[in-house]
Structures are given as structure tokens and as C-alpha cells.
Amino acid sequence: MKKPTAFAAYAALTTSALVWGGSIVAQKLALGAFSVVETSVLRGAGALAILISLWWWTEGGRTTFTARDLKLLSLLGLGVLGNHLLTLFGLRYIGASTAGVIIGASPVITALLSSLFARDVPFRKVAAGCAVSFAGVALVSGAGGSGLSGENPWLGGILVLLGLVSWALYSIGGRQVMDRLSPLTVNWTTLLFSLLPQIPLLWTDQKLLLPGIAPVPISGWLALVYLIVFATALGQQAWLYGVQGVGPSRAGVFVNLIPVSALLLSAPVLGEVIGVREVAGMVLILAGVWLVGWQSAEQKQAA
């Protein structure tokens, strides 16, 4: 597959990061009307309909899959599944602004896992930056009690962090598959594989299915539409396109835009208060991201 130009990849990654910042707020809104599994399934099914239609129109169904492709795509689907469900469950216990700040640590997690599995950068070169970023995550997740920060910030923070691990593994593995398959093909197939295990879970986690659609407010439907069209169909497609062009390490830096947009939107839309703790945590997380990037670049130059 022909790789995108650097400019096109960076533009796609910027769009994806800004859209995902808004998706944190949209997911929090959606959870007021739908359960976690309902939100994930409706979001995935709606986006899947868009992506398959776009795929058929642009590629004409000419793509062929080998047994190895299907195995890798199904494994990547688990990464999508973990990211969607863990983030949504985390948002039940933590505020959207705090979750957005934690998601800013995604580049560090990607670099850490790349150093452990891909071994492109020695672990000692990213350890200091990881420690600084994780200190920021601990800071924004460490306040107990209820309130605008969430019912259980520690639990919510851990779940969101595990969702980031799932996404990092997805990004690392996705680039290998896109050597042969297009980003659009990888997007809809992995989304399909992530949906299949969730269908039986609908019977265990119901909110919409019990009373019907009548009690769902307009804000809930608008949030769901945003998640389907922008966060999932557009956002994931743009992210994979960017990763194909510049790789997961450089792409991860653009996640820095997510906490900024999430913080700016959570205050007017959800009425969440952005305090010194959130700002200090974001500074630590971004400092760790910069340190990881600087040490990684230094390692590449030395090599």
C-alpha cells in the first residue's frame, strides 16, 4: 500500500486528536441515557455501517483476506474492544476533564510498549519520561470522594489507563497489518471483530432496552451521533491513516491535543470545574511525553 505524505498524515492525526477530545465529553453525556455496553454497541454498529459503505464504494470489495490477516485483525479487534469498554466504564467513575488529562499519557504508554515489544528504543531511554507522566496520572486520579472529579477517581483512572494500553497495542499492531491492507479495511474489520463479543453482553448491561427510547433526551442522541460519525468512523479512520504515514511513535505525540480539547469542552458542556490539580497533572503528563520524545530522538541519532 502507498503511504500517505507526511503533511496528509499530520493533518489526519490532528483532526483525530481534536475529535477524540470532544468524544470524551460525548461519551460522558451518552452514559446518562445508555448503559456502557449499549453505548459501545450502538456506536460501533452505526460507525460500521458508514465504514463498510465507504469501503465498498472506494475499494469495490476487491480486498482479499488471508487466514493470517483474519487472525491479526481479530487480535486488533480486541484492542478496539478494550479501548471502548474500559474508557466507558472508567467514565462512570471519573469526570470527563480528568479522563481527558489521563489520555494525554497515551504517547508515553505507546513508547513504553514499543520499547518492550518492538524494542525500537531501549527501556532505559523512556523510563524517566514514563515515570513523570504516570505521576501526573496519579495526581489527577488521586482525589477521593464524590463530586465533579467522579465517584471513584482511582478506579476510573485505572480503567481509562488500561483503555490506553489497549489502544497502544492496537496502534503498534495496526501498522504491520497496513503493509498489505488499507487503513479503511483495517478500521471496519477490527471494529466488526470488537462488536461480536459485545452482543451477548447487552443482556447483562441494559439501560435503553428496559424502558425503551422514549426517556432518552436529545442530548443523548446527539452525543451518540457524534460518537458514531466523528469519534469512531472519522476519528479512527484518520488515526490509522496518520499511523500508516508516520508510524505509531510519532503519531502518539498528537494525542497531546486530546486533553486540551477535552478540558475546554467539559467545562461549558458538562459544567465540570477545572482546578489546579487537573492543570498540574496535565503539565506533568506532557512533560513526560516531551522527555520520552527527546530521549527517543537522541537514541535514533546515536544509532
C-alpha positions in Angstrom: 0.0 0.0 0.0 1.2 3.5 -0.9 1.9 5.5 2.3 0.3 9.0 2.8 2.5 12.0 2.6 3.8 13.5 5.9 1.6 16.5 5.6 -1.6 14.5 5.0 -0.7 12.1 7.9 -0.1 15.0 10.3 -3.4 16.7 9.2 -5.3 13.4 9.8 -3.7 12.9 13.2 -4.6 16.5 14.3 -8.2 16.0 13.2 -8.4 12.7 15.0 -7.0 14.1 18.3 -9.3 17.1 18.3 -12.3 14.9 17.6 -11.4 12.4 20.3 -11.1 15.2 22.8 -14.7 16.0 22.1 -15.6 12.3 22.3 -14.7 12.1 26.0 -17.4 14.7 26.7 -19.8 12.9 24.3 -19.2 9.6 26.0 -20.0 11.1 29.4 -23.2 12.6 28.0 -24.2 9.3 26.3 -23.8 7.4 29.6 -26.6 9.4 31.1 -29.0 7.8 28.6 -27.4 4.5 27.7 -25.5 1.8 29.5 -21.8 1.2 28.8 -22.4 -1.8 26.5 -25.3 -0.2 24.8 -23.2 2.9 24.1 -20.4 0.8 22.7 -22.6 -1.4 20.6 -24.7 1.4 19.1 -21.6 3.5 18.5 -19.8 0.6 16.8 -22.8 -0.6 14.7 -23.5 2.9 13.4 -19.9 3.5 12.5 -19.6 0.1 10.9 -22.5 0.8 8.6 -20.7 4.0 7.4 -17.3 2.4 7.1 -18.5 -0.6 5.1 -20.4 1.6 2.7 -17.4 3.8 2.2 -15.1 0.8 1.8 -17.4 -0.8 -0.8 -17.6 2.5 -2.7 -13.9 3.2 -2.7 -12.4 -0.3 -2.9 -15.2 -2.1 -4.6 -14.9 -5.2 -2.4 -11.6 -6.1 -4.2 -9.8 -6.8 -0.9 -8.9 -10.4 -0.2 -8.1 -11.7 3.2 -5.7 -14.5 4.1 -6.0 -16.6 7.2 -3.1 -14.7 8.8 -4.9 -11.4 8.0 -8.0 -12.5 9.8 -6.1 -13.7 12.8 -4.2 -10.4 13.1 -7.4 -8.4 12.6 -9.3 -10.4 15.2 -6.5 -9.7 17.7 -6.5 -6.0 16.8 -10.3 -6.1 17.4 -9.6 -7.0 21.0 -7.6 -3.7 21.2 -10.6 -1.7 20.0 -12.9 -3.6 22.3 -10.7 -3.0 25.3 -10.3 0.7 24.5 -14.0 1.4 24.0 -15.4 -0.6 27.0 -12.6 0.3 29.5 -12.8 4.0 28.7 -16.6 4.0 29.0 -16.5 2.1 32.3 -13.9 4.5 33.6 -16.1 7.5 32.7 -18.7 6.1 35.1 -16.3 6.8 38.0 -14.3 9.8 36.8 -15.0 13.2 35.3 -14.6 13.9 31.6 -11.9 16.6 32.2 -9.9 14.3 34.4 -10.2 11.4 31.9 -9.1 13.7 29.1 -5.9 14.7 31.0 -5.1 11.0 31.7 -5.5 10.2 28.0 -2.7 12.7 27.4 -0.4 10.0 28.6 -1.1 7.8 25.6 2.2 8.6 23.7 4.2 7.5 26.8 2.3 4.2 27.0 2.8 3.6 23.3 6.5 4.4 23.6 6.8 2.1 26.7 5.1 -0.8 25.0 7.1 -0.3 21.8 10.3 -0.4 23.8 9.2 -3.7 25.4 7.7 -5.5 22.4 9.1 -3.9 19.3 12.4 -3.0 21.0 12.9 0.1 18.8 14.0 2.2 21.8 15.7 0.8 24.9 13.5 0.8 28.0 16.0 2.9 30.0 15.6 5.7 27.5 11.9 6.1 28.1 11.7 5.1 31.8 12.2 8.6 33.2 9.6 10.1 30.9 7.1 7.3 31.8 7.6 7.9 35.5 6.9 11.7 35.2 3.8 11.1 33.1 2.4 8.4 35.4 3.0 10.8 38.3 0.7 13.2 36.5 -1.9 10.4 36.1 -1.7 9.6 39.8 -2.2 13.2 40.7 -5.4 13.7 38.7 -6.8 10.4 39.8 -5.8 10.6 43.5 -8.6 12.7 45.0 -11.1 10.5 46.8 -14.7 11.2 47.5 -17.6 12.2 45.2 -18.1 15.3 43.3 -17.2 16.7 39.9 -14.0 14.7 39.8 -16.0 11.5 39.9 -17.4 8.9 42.3 -14.2 6.9 42.4 -11.3 8.7 40.6 -8.7 6.0 41.4 -10.9 3.2 39.8 -11.9 5.4 36.9 -8.3 6.5 36.3 -7.0 2.9 36.2 -9.8 1.8 33.8 -9.0 4.7 31.4 -5.3 3.9 31.7 -6.0 0.3 30.8 -8.0 1.5 27.8 -5.0 3.4 26.7 -2.9 0.3 26.9 -5.4 -1.5 24.6 -5.2 1.4 22.1 -1.4 1.5 22.2 -1.3 -2.2 21.3 -3.8 -1.6 18.5 -1.7 1.2 17.1 1.5 -0.8 17.2 0.0 -3.9 15.6 -2.1 -1.9 13.1 0.9 -0.6 11.2 2.1 -4.1 10.5 -1.3 -5.1 9.0 -1.4 -1.9 6.9 1.6 -3.0 5.0 -0.9 -5.1 3.0 -4.4 -3.8 3.8 -5.7 -0.2 3.6 -6.5 1.8 6.8 -10.2 1.7 5.8 -10.1 -2.1 5.6 -8.3 -2.4 8.9 -10.8 0.0 10.5 -14.0 -1.7 9.7 -12.8 -5.2 10.1 -11.3 -4.6 13.6 -14.5 -2.7 14.6 -16.5 -5.7 13.5 -14.4 -8.1 15.5 -14.7 -5.8 18.5 -18.5 -5.8 18.2 -19.2 -9.5 18.1 -18.2 -10.3 21.7 -20.3 -7.4 23.0 -23.6 -8.6 21.6 -24.2 -11.2 24.4 -23.2 -8.6 27.0 -26.2 -6.5 26.1 -28.3 -8.8 28.2 -26.2 -8.1 31.3 -25.9 -4.3 31.0 -29.2 -2.7 29.9 -30.5 0.9 30.3 -32.2 1.7 26.9 -33.6 -1.8 26.4 -35.7 -1.8 29.5 -37.8 1.4 29.3 -37.4 2.0 25.5 -36.3 5.1 23.6 -38.9 7.5 25.0 -36.9 8.6 28.1 -33.7 9.3 26.1 -33.1 13.1 25.9 -32.0 14.9 22.8 -28.5 15.4 24.3 -28.1 11.6 24.5 -28.9 11.1 20.8 -26.7 13.9 19.7 -23.8 12.5 21.8 -24.4 9.1 20.2 -24.4 10.6 16.7 -21.1 12.4 17.4 -19.5 9.2 18.7 -20.7 7.2 15.6 -19.8 9.7 12.9 -16.9 11.6 14.2 -15.2 9.7 17.1 -15.4 6.2 15.5 -15.9 6.4 11.7 -14.0 9.6 11.1 -11.6 9.6 14.1 -10.4 6.0 13.9 -10.0 6.2 10.1 -8.0 9.4 10.3 -5.8 7.9 13.1 -5.0 4.8 11.1 -4.3 6.9 8.0 -1.8 9.0 10.0 -0.2 6.0 11.7 0.4 4.4 8.3 2.2 7.6 7.1 4.4 8.4 10.1 4.3 5.4 12.4 2.8 4.9 15.9 5.6 6.7 17.8 5.4 10.0 16.0 1.6 9.7 15.8 1.3 9.3 19.5 2.6 12.8 20.0 -0.7 14.2 18.6 -2.6 12.7 21.5 -1.4 15.7 23.4 -4.2 17.7 21.8 -6.9 15.4 23.4 -6.6 16.7 27.0 -6.6 20.3 25.8 -9.9 19.9 23.8 -11.4 17.7 26.5 -10.7 20.3 29.2 -12.0 23.2 27.1 -15.3 21.3 26.3 -16.0 19.7 29.6 -16.4 23.0 31.4 -19.2 24.5 29.2 -20.9 21.3 28.2 -20.8 19.3 31.4 -20.2 22.1 33.9 -17.1 20.4 35.3 -14.7 22.6 37.3 -11.1 22.6 36.0 -8.8 23.0 39.0 -5.2 23.3 39.8 -4.9 19.5 40.2 -6.0 18.9 36.6 -3.7 21.6 35.2 -0.7 20.3 37.3 -1.4 16.8 36.2 -1.6 17.8 32.6 1.7 19.6 32.9 3.4 16.5 34.4 1.9 14.2 31.7 3.0 16.5 28.9 6.5 16.9 30.4 6.8 13.1 30.5 5.7 13.0 26.8 8.3 15.6 25.9 11.0 13.7 27.8 10.2 10.4 26.1 10.2 12.1 22.7 13.5 13.8 23.3 15.2 10.7 24.6 13.8 8.6 21.7 15.1 11.1 19.2 18.5 11.1 20.9 18.7 7.3 20.7 17.9 7.4 17.0 20.6 9.9 16.3 23.1 7.9 18.2 22.1 4.8 16.3 
